[in-house]
Amino acid sequence: MAAAHDSTTGRLLVGEALLNRKEEFNTSLANSYRIHCGGSVHEIEESEDGCFDMLATIARDIYPGYLLPPREDGFGFDPAPVAAIIRHPLHIEFCRAALADESISKIFPEQDPTQINEQNVHDILSFIQLSTGSGMTFQLALLADRLIFTSHRRQLVNQTEGLRDYIRNISQTLTDARNLASGKEVNVPAVVGLADIVMPEINSLTLGQSTLRSFDSTYSKFVPANSTVTTVVTTSLPLKIVSATKWETGSEIHGKPHQEMQKQNEHWQKRVRDSVNLIRFSLLCASDIPIYLASRQESLSILDPFGATPTLFDTSRQFSSPSNTLRTDQAEKVASWHETLSNGLGTLSISVRKLLSALSERLDPVDSLIDSVMTWENMFSGTPETGVRVCASLANLLEPSSTEERTKLFKELKSIYDLRSRLVHGADNDPSFDDVIASRDKAISTALLAIRKVFEIEGFHLKKSSERSNKLILWAV
């Protein structure tokens, strides 16, 4: 413990020393060493955007701090770059420029940039509420640090290197910050951590605007410690600043009411869930039954410019299932399914959600069985005799060629449907555990086979469940 403490303290001291300014070189000590050894330092050319020029210069000077080895104590926060940014001679000028900026100033209302100095800059606070439903106080003194830190994190996600690319990320992050401050919705980079899927043969797989990647140490900064994440999705997600108000100590109310923000959060969570589920379900559709490519979302980290959005963890399931392998020959199927599903789920969004739940989120096989049969009902329902209609529709869809096999499948499915009904409505005698497991397995495989078939029939996923059922029963498909 003492050794770890000494190592961390020593690292902090070295980091602070390397990031101190050397005025004769007009940059940090680390950059001056580079120049002394014959290297060069990227020059920030003066532009009409003074705010960017100052931010990019500060970012360039502290860039070596992000190249130091990670802390050995596992603590992600590194104070050396933060301290160097706040001590930088351009820091106060940047804060004034930010308050004078037509867009950025909107998140610090009622503030006069001409009155900002080193003594009061830490007192300039706002309360920001986001479309995620989260809210936080935000300090003007930390604005440069948050923008620079996020830019470096974005560089890691993009798996790019070098100072020039880092500066390009600074520019984009500042642009995103301005758009957010102006009340616009912005798609910001995000990292979704998935568990229970491994890709030993595949480094990455492009799925529309997202990329599925094998988990490695690069992404350890974006998932919780001791997580079971095995694969990540690098993508972008919508974000918007809902309100920004001046923070005043002692004020009872800041921002919008809780109920209004709860609605914002629910709306945002749905958009995120639908986006992630599209990828999870594309994996599932490429499965070779009964080995399912059933992934589980375990984490979500959003790289917003202000660092205001926390990393969110999905704790709906507290244990890890055996990981299934995405093979090279399945990758093309996943991409094909993602393209198909990206055109819209039609009336099958509940089917998709319930089948994913049955395979990757339910702890109890009874719950998994119930979710699977609900998938059947969402695909094919109606009155009268809902159970008969659902099971007959499935049998006709999956066994169109053989009357014998179709009849056999109908009886099997009807038995499972009746078992589910008894469980939901209260059975006199509980079924055996083996019966529940066998029924669940058949219900899941049937649901996946059927939903794949529905998407293969042009326009069939757009119809109401009763219309689909009528067409199958009447052999009109």
HUURJO-V631730 format. One record per residue. SS is DSSP state (H for helix, E for strand, L for the rest). PSI is psi in whole degrees, -180 to 180 (none if undefined). D_FIRST is the distance of its C-alpha to the first C-alpha in Angstrom with 2 decimals. Layout:
SS,PSI,D_FIRST
SS,PSI,D_FIRST
This chain:
L,-44,0.00
H,-40,3.82
H,-42,5.42
H,-39,5.12
H,-45,6.19
H,-42,8.66
H,-44,9.84
H,-42,10.56
H,-44,12.21
H,-39,14.09
H,-41,15.26
H,-44,16.54
H,-43,18.39
H,-43,19.89
H,-45,20.89
H,-39,22.57
H,-44,24.35
H,-29,25.66
H,-1,26.96
L,148,28.77
E,140,32.54
E,102,34.75
L,-31,38.14
L,-23,40.14
L,-5,38.98
L,36,38.98
E,-171,35.62
E,165,31.89
H,-42,30.66
H,-44,29.37
H,-34,32.83
H,-36,34.54
H,-41,32.82
H,-44,34.24
H,-43,37.66
H,-32,37.48
L,9,36.85
L,0,39.95
L,-176,38.55
L,161,39.67
L,135,38.26
L,125,39.85
L,133,42.32
L,108,42.64
L,138,46.39
L,134,47.81
L,-176,49.16
L,-9,50.89
L,88,47.63
H,-34,45.99
H,-47,43.20
H,-43,42.18
H,-46,42.69
H,-42,40.26
H,-43,37.64
H,-37,37.98
H,-45,37.72
H,-45,34.50
H,-43,33.15
H,-42,34.23
H,-31,32.56
H,0,29.08
H,-42,29.39
H,-26,27.34
H,-29,24.28
H,-9,24.53
H,-6,24.70
L,153,21.25
L,150,18.83
L,156,16.97
L,141,13.57
L,-17,10.81
L,0,9.06
L,-2,12.50
L,123,13.74
L,-31,17.33
L,132,18.44
L,111,18.58
H,-18,19.90
H,-52,21.23
H,-37,24.40
H,-48,25.05
H,-41,25.07
H,-37,27.22
H,-46,29.65
H,-32,30.18
H,-13,30.72
L,137,33.09
L,-21,36.66
L,-4,38.09
H,-49,35.87
H,-40,38.28
H,-39,41.23
H,-43,39.73
H,-40,39.23
H,-43,42.86
H,-36,44.03
H,-42,42.25
H,-24,44.03
H,-10,47.27
L,134,46.79
L,-35,49.35
L,-56,46.87
H,-34,43.38
H,-21,44.95
H,-19,45.79
H,-3,42.24
L,67,42.37
L,154,45.82
L,35,47.61
L,140,45.67
L,113,47.41
H,-27,45.82
H,-14,47.71
H,1,45.92
L,132,42.34
L,179,40.50
L,-24,37.00
L,-35,37.22
L,-2,38.26
H,-31,36.88
H,-10,33.86
H,-6,36.40
L,106,38.12
E,147,37.03
E,160,38.61
E,117,38.27
E,134,38.47
E,135,39.44
E,164,39.38
L,-12,41.44
L,-14,38.34
L,-8,38.89
L,156,35.73
E,152,35.90
E,156,33.67
E,144,33.96
E,132,33.85
E,129,33.50
H,-37,35.75
H,-22,33.20
H,4,30.91
H,-49,33.81
H,-43,33.43
H,-45,29.70
H,-41,30.39
H,-42,33.29
H,-45,31.49
H,-46,28.31
H,-38,30.60
H,-42,32.67
H,-40,29.81
H,-40,28.76
H,-36,32.42
H,-40,32.49
H,-44,29.70
H,-40,31.68
H,-8,34.83
L,45,33.17
L,162,34.75
L,165,33.57
L,153,34.66
H,-39,35.22
H,-43,38.72
H,-37,37.72
H,-44,34.93
H,-37,37.61
H,-38,39.88
H,-35,37.22
H,-46,37.04
H,-46,40.79
H,-40,40.74
H,-40,37.95
H,-39,39.92
H,-44,43.05
H,-41,41.41
H,-42,40.21
H,-43,43.76
H,-41,45.31
H,-44,42.99
H,-28,43.67
L,1,47.37
L,8,47.14
L,152,47.46
L,134,45.75
E,137,43.54
E,116,42.13
E,151,38.51
E,148,36.25
E,154,34.24
E,119,32.08
E,125,32.80
E,124,30.50
E,144,32.57
E,163,31.63
L,12,33.75
E,131,35.38
E,154,34.49
L,65,36.36
L,-26,35.79
L,-8,39.18
L,126,39.05
L,-44,36.87
E,156,38.39
E,119,41.41
E,127,43.23
E,92,44.50
L,-124,46.55
L,4,44.37
E,163,41.17
E,129,39.34
E,126,37.73
E,150,34.93
E,141,32.71
L,134,29.10
L,-176,26.82
H,-24,23.64
H,-36,25.81
H,3,26.10
H,-24,22.53
H,-12,22.44
H,6,25.39
L,156,24.44
L,151,22.04
L,145,18.79
L,25,19.59
L,168,23.24
L,22,26.00
E,131,27.74
E,-18,29.66
E,148,32.08
E,154,32.31
E,119,35.38
E,126,35.50
E,-168,38.26
E,147,39.42
E,150,39.95
E,142,42.15
E,146,40.79
L,142,42.69
E,119,42.12
E,-39,44.23
E,151,44.11
E,118,42.64
E,155,43.40
E,130,42.65
L,126,39.88
L,123,41.02
L,131,38.99
L,-14,40.86
L,136,42.83
L,-32,43.12
L,128,43.69
L,134,42.15
L,-164,43.21
L,157,45.17
L,156,45.47
H,-45,43.10
H,-40,45.83
H,-40,46.71
H,-30,43.12
H,-40,42.76
H,-40,45.75
H,-45,44.21
H,-44,41.05
H,-41,43.13
H,-45,45.24
H,-43,42.30
H,-38,40.49
H,-44,43.72
H,-42,44.06
H,-46,40.53
H,-44,41.01
H,-39,44.36
H,-45,42.99
H,-41,40.14
H,-28,42.46
H,-42,44.92
H,-44,42.49
H,-40,41.37
H,-30,45.03
H,-41,46.03
H,-45,43.60
H,-41,45.06
H,-23,48.62
L,4,47.91
L,152,46.87
E,99,48.81
L,134,49.46
L,19,47.98
E,103,44.83
L,136,43.78
L,68,41.65
L,106,40.30
L,161,37.28
E,127,35.24
E,126,33.93
E,-26,30.30
E,162,29.36
E,123,31.08
E,125,29.80
E,131,32.40
L,69,32.26
L,152,34.49
L,-29,34.96
L,-1,33.66
L,24,30.46
L,-20,31.93
L,122,31.96
L,161,28.87
L,130,27.82
E,138,29.77
E,135,28.90
L,110,31.59
L,29,30.54
L,-16,34.01
L,132,32.86
L,14,29.71
L,162,29.91
L,135,30.44
L,163,33.76
L,136,34.40
L,137,34.52
E,150,37.97
E,128,38.69
L,112,40.61
L,162,42.89
H,-41,44.54
H,-15,47.94
H,-18,46.76
H,-43,45.38
H,-36,48.90
H,-41,49.69
H,-47,46.68
H,-39,47.79
H,-44,51.37
H,-38,50.48
H,-40,48.36
H,-42,51.39
H,-49,53.65
H,-26,51.46
L,-18,50.81
L,-6,54.52
L,142,53.94
L,-6,53.41
L,-127,56.67
L,19,56.95
L,16,54.26
H,-37,51.08
H,-39,50.75
H,-46,51.38
H,-48,48.58
H,-41,46.11
H,-35,47.12
H,-40,47.01
H,-41,43.50
H,-45,42.51
H,-36,44.20
H,-27,42.40
H,-6,38.86
L,-21,38.20
L,131,40.09
L,-36,38.47
L,129,41.80
H,-26,44.55
H,-45,47.14
H,-39,45.62
H,-40,45.50
H,-45,49.16
H,-44,50.19
H,-40,48.54
H,-44,50.22
H,-31,53.65
H,-33,53.16
H,-43,52.79
H,-49,56.22
H,-36,57.72
H,-29,56.45
H,-43,58.15
L,108,61.39
L,-168,62.56
L,175,65.67
L,158,68.29
L,-179,70.07
L,63,68.40
H,-46,64.97
H,-43,63.63
H,-45,66.61
H,-46,66.41
H,-50,62.71
H,-37,63.02
H,-39,66.33
H,-46,64.93
H,-44,61.99
H,-43,64.33
H,-37,66.76
H,-42,64.01
H,-21,62.31
L,66,65.43
L,-16,68.27
L,-26,70.23
L,119,70.63
H,-40,72.20
H,-48,71.09
H,-35,67.44
H,-43,67.53
H,-42,68.96
H,-45,66.43
H,-41,63.51
H,-46,64.99
H,-40,65.21
H,-44,61.64
H,-38,60.31
H,-36,62.52
H,-41,61.14
H,-41,57.56
H,-43,58.67
H,-37,60.33
H,-45,57.27
H,-42,55.15
H,-40,57.82
H,-39,57.81
H,-41,54.04
H,-41,54.18
H,-1,57.28
L,105,56.64
L,149,57.79
L,-40,59.65
L,129,57.70
L,136,54.24
L,160,54.35
L,156,52.54
H,-38,49.04
H,-39,50.41
H,-40,53.07
H,-44,50.58
H,-46,48.40
H,-41,51.50
H,-41,52.90
H,-47,49.67
H,-42,49.46
H,-38,53.10
H,-40,52.78
H,-49,49.89
H,-39,51.63
H,-43,54.88
H,-44,53.29
H,-43,51.72
H,-42,54.94
H,-44,56.99
H,-33,54.96
H,-41,54.99
H,-41,58.77
H,-43,59.22
H,-22,57.55
H,-22,59.72
L,119,62.91
L,123,63.64
L,-2,63.22
H,-31,62.70
H,-13,59.23
H,-17,60.88
L,159,63.30
L,156,62.94
H,-37,61.97
H,-35,65.49
H,-43,67.08
H,-44,65.03
H,-46,65.99
H,-43,69.69
H,-38,69.83
H,-41,68.32
H,-36,70.51
L,7,73.57
L,43,72.58
L,17,72.69
L,none,69.70
